[in-house]
């Protein structure tokens, strides 16, 4: 008997061929969403249902409603087929510097607006579900740093540059205001032992804001390395072993440095400047999430992951992460 189920893809070309079959794409989606083969209704959780093979839907005997493999996932209410969705997931997981919506629109034959929405929904699936704190115990030190993301006024259109200058002038002490006051702050932490990073957009870089994030994400008693910014002052009083490096005089002092997290910032900004070009602050956190996923699942000697592994991980996280266009654009906000 011949084998009608080809080998699982490991390259983009193989993925396009593999998922071009609706049946294979459907079975693959089922295996990743319900790996234990126990299919349950995403609405009521009931495992009692009947399957309509001609329409690839289930009829739940609990809530008396129909559901598909897309319901309750980032794919819900999308008319785009699983073949294009899976190709899009593969592309964004395999690209080192990200994939623009225009590139995806040309590759899949969908509109640029649709491609943009697809990419943001995929980024929703890239979010880490880890709640464990970093550092602590026998684990290594944690590097903490913050950066600012935003356009350079000298490269902006004169009208936008003027608007920024007017906004700055409205501040009473605008002449002494921080030069990054019109940019978006992002805070990051890197666990040296696991080589895992966490990063998110923060409203400001005040001491209370940054230290609250440290308390949420890092175990007390851990070694924490930062620069000498005032926001990190007195971390020792909060039961951390804190050491700093003063960038005016030095960047590395033995084991004390923030080079690891700064490497992540360079990768993030390379993607933002080279691929996405213009990112609104409202959406920046999703782009940071994408880069965190890519960094934490990169290939290393201890963890030789490939594009297929990253694809499978992202696909296994699509459930329970619905994102509507209204939520994405904020059109429903007051």
Secondary structure, 3 states (H helix, E strand, C coil): CCCCCCCCCCCHHHHHHHHCCHHHHHHHHHHHHCCCCCCCCCCCCCCCEEEECCCCEEEECCCCCEECCCCCECCCCCCCCHHHHHHHHHHHHHCCCCCCHHHHHHHHCCCHHHHHHHHHHHHHHCCCCCCCCECCCCCCCEEEEEEEECCCHHHCCHHHHHHHHHHHHCCCCHHHCCCCCCCEEEEEEEECCCCEEEEEEECCCCHHHHHHHHHHHECCCCEEEEECCHHHCCHHHHCCEEEEECCCCCCCECCECCHHHHHHHHHHHHHHHHHHCCCCHHHHHHHHHHHHHHHHCCCCCCCCCCHHHHHHHHHHCCECCCCCHHHHHCCCCC
